[in-house]
Amino acid sequence: MATKKSVVVLIGILAISAWILGSAIQAGAETLNCRFFNHQTKAEAVPIPDVEGHVIRLTIREGVQIFENGEMAPTKQVLYNDLIKAAGAIETYTIITFQDGSTIVTHTKGRVEATPEGLQTTSKFTGDIIHGTGRFQGIKGTYATSSKILPPEKGESSGKSIGEGTYVYTLPSK
């Protein structure tokens, strides 16, 4: 009996310790909001002949993020799209390069929505900050974003995207 009770007490202590430690880490997290604009600079599509309008697409989008602290940083996004009539799953890697040369790299997954006619309208992604350099060396955290996709102009295969994002991160102590 004493052994079972000891195990239960030990598990309880570990659970409480993990909760306190997790809260402390989250409490030290920083949040940085941004607005962004990007456009497609390259795309390659391969039709999949299983259902009408099914396409696998690799896309590169470039643009800029404008942060609430006044910083601006060019971005390059590599997207893998699995779309049916322009809607579906998207996986992205985004490289953000700041004026001082520091970078943040994110990996996100999400979904793009489209009209029945196949015009993309909105997208939402969530994921992780996977790498940083310079002042962001050792960064850990998450990134969430949503955007509106404007109708493509004449000669464009994809519309420009405008949206908002939030980084929640921690940096290693120095």
Phi and psi in degrees as a GROMACS rama.xvg file:
@    title "Ramachandran Plot"
@    xaxis  label "Phi"
@    yaxis  label "Psi"
@TYPE xy
-61.3024  -34.1116  ALA-2
-67.0891  -45.7025  THR-3
-60.6536  -43.8767  LYS-4
-63.4189  -40.9324  LYS-5
-63.2474  -40.7286  SER-6
-65.1926  -43.8433  VAL-7
-62.3126  -43.907  VAL-8
-63.2071  -43.6497  VAL-9
-62.2477  -44.597  LEU-10
-62.8976  -41.0508  ILE-11
-61.0167  -44.8332  GLY-12
-62.7309  -42.8687  ILE-13
-63.5862  -41.6677  LEU-14
-63.8236  -44.9709  ALA-15
-64.8133  -41.1182  ILE-16
-62.6382  -43.4207  SER-17
-63.3792  -40.4207  ALA-18
-64.3811  -45.0572  TRP-19
-64.8124  -44.6562  ILE-20
-63.177  -43.318  LEU-21
-62.1522  -40.5548  GLY-22
-65.8947  -38.4271  SER-23
-66.0853  -40.5616  ALA-24
-64.8182  -46.6782  ILE-25
-63.2701  -37.1131  GLN-26
-64.0457  -29.6288  ALA-27
-86.2864  -1.68151  GLY-28
-71.6285  146.216  ALA-29
-104.599  151.531  GLU-30
-120.56  135.705  THR-31
-134.909  119.015  LEU-32
-97.5997  151.447  ASN-33
-146.008  163.82  CYS-34
-119.425  151.829  ARG-35
-144.135  163.023  PHE-36
-139.985  135.866  PHE-37
-150.314  164.592  ASN-38
-143.358  156.822  HIS-39
-74.3408  131.095  GLN-40
-112.567  -16.6349  THR-41
-160.671  144.338  LYS-42
-154.73  144.328  ALA-43
-134.07  126.508  GLU-44
-121.179  142.162  ALA-45
-126.39  116.725  VAL-46
-68.6745  142.378  PRO-47
-111.79  120.146  ILE-48
-84.9868  36.5939  PRO-49
-92.3146  -41.785  ASP-50
-137.293  158.846  VAL-51
-60.789  131.161  GLU-52
81.5954  10.0287  GLY-53
-82.3743  125.171  HIS-54
-139.664  139.92  VAL-55
-104.115  128.873  ILE-56
-133.532  136.235  ARG-57
-109.586  123.469  LEU-58
-129.425  144.968  THR-59
-116.232  129.182  ILE-60
-123.364  141.071  ARG-61
-128.773  150.467  GLU-62
-176.993  -144.855  GLY-63
-146.463  145.223  VAL-64
-110.634  136.794  GLN-65
-116.625  117.051  ILE-66
-92.5456  155.207  PHE-67
-63.6236  -19.5022  GLU-68
-85.9554  4.75676  ASN-69
97.4052  -12.1692  GLY-70
-71.9655  149.062  GLU-71
-124.253  141.697  MET-72
-143.419  128.421  ALA-73
-63.4105  149.311  PRO-74
-130.017  151.317  THR-75
-132.122  127.938  LYS-76
-120.162  132.45  GLN-77
-111.568  121.32  VAL-78
-118.445  136.906  LEU-79
-108.583  121.37  TYR-80
-116.318  134.458  ASN-81
-119.763  97.3144  ASP-82
-119.894  145.343  LEU-83
-123.763  118.406  ILE-84
51.1953  45.3999  LYS-85
74.1663  -0.400213  ALA-86
-113.224  148.888  ALA-87
150.136  -159.079  GLY-88
-80.3742  142.751  ALA-89
-135.834  137.178  ILE-90
-122.75  133.773  GLU-91
-132.045  151.755  THR-92
-120.47  128.615  TYR-93
-123.492  131.803  THR-94
-111.403  119.804  ILE-95
-108.602  123.944  ILE-96
-116.881  116.777  THR-97
-85.0964  165.298  PHE-98
-55.6693  -33.9984  GLN-99
-84.0092  3.83964  ASP-100
92.2049  -10.2909  GLY-101
-65.294  148.461  SER-102
-130.722  157.061  THR-103
-130.294  136.1  ILE-104
-119.756  129.258  VAL-105
-116.921  154.076  THR-106
-127.647  116.25  HIS-107
-128.626  158.716  THR-108
-130.105  148.614  LYS-109
-169.993  -155.048  GLY-110
-143.825  143.872  ARG-111
-113.5  139.263  VAL-112
-105.19  154.662  GLU-113
-145.775  160.599  ALA-114
-74.0995  164.039  THR-115
-58.5117  -24.9349  PRO-116
-80.6604  -5.01329  GLU-117
92.8534  21.4977  GLY-118
-96.7627  122.326  LEU-119
-65.9892  141.07  GLN-120
-121.281  -46.2737  THR-121
-145.007  162.06  THR-122
-146.367  152.496  SER-123
-139.589  133.512  LYS-124
-131.875  149.929  PHE-125
-140.35  151.826  THR-126
177.358  -156.588  GLY-127
-115.965  150.447  ASP-128
-83.0005  118.791  ILE-129
-105.97  -12.123  ILE-130
-164.51  153.428  HIS-131
-151.817  152.607  GLY-132
-129.364  168.994  THR-133
61.6792  -131.473  GLY-134
-66.9608  -10.6983  ARG-135
-104.139  14.2182  PHE-136
-57.4163  127.532  GLN-137
83.4087  7.55885  GLY-138
-60.0726  143.763  ILE-139
-136.45  141.899  LYS-140
162.226  -161.27  GLY-141
-129.651  163.459  THR-142
-141.108  133.297  TYR-143
-131.666  141.72  ALA-144
-148.726  153.352  THR-145
-140.138  147.648  SER-146
-145.665  160.694  SER-147
-107.033  136.114  LYS-148
-107.296  119.496  ILE-149
-76.3057  150.976  LEU-150
-59.8126  141.877  PRO-151
-63.4897  142.864  PRO-152
-84.1926  169.435  GLU-153
-53.8038  128.12  LYS-154
90.378  -9.92123  GLY-155
-95.1807  142.228  GLU-156
-93.985  -13.9236  SER-157
-145.644  144.647  SER-158
-77.4443  164.2  GLY-159
-72.2049  155.044  LYS-160
-121.651  133.913  SER-161
-127.251  141.093  ILE-162
-170.238  -168.341  GLY-163
-132.036  150.698  GLU-164
-144.271  159.969  GLY-165
-134.817  126.032  THR-166
-99.9593  131.406  TYR-167
-122.092  117.915  VAL-168
-149.561  164.44  TYR-169
-128.698  151.718  THR-170
-116.86  149.319  LEU-171
-63.4709  145.385  PRO-172
-70.7457  147.044  SER-173
